[in-house]
């Protein structure tokens, strides 16, 4: 009986850890101009650098998306990125956008957020303008 309880405890712990890694962080302001989502840096050849990390973004008045990796130690505004494309083959219930550094065009970043997010409308407007 003790062995069965131990195995059940381990199975529940494993399920909780698996669920914790499946949940993606996302927050968006009411106007959709500030949001937190996952992002991944990409070079000009399409090679990814690192894994998907949590980033904090805000849309600036000049139409750029300023973002910085979210951590306990960084509170800066980050670089400004221009929205250049939206992925047609994004994962289910997700929207993936490609942002490019307007100054150094070989630096890009992909951002992934829920398709129902208020930020999707804002990013679509930036893409179309």
PyMOL commands that set and color helices and strands:
alter all, ss='L'
color gray80, all
select helices_A, chain A and resi 2-22+118-128
alter helices_A, ss='H'
color red, helices_A
select strands_A, chain A and resi 27-28+34-42+48-59+65-69+79-86+94-101+108-114
alter strands_A, ss='S'
color yellow, strands_A
deselect
rebuild
show_as cartoon
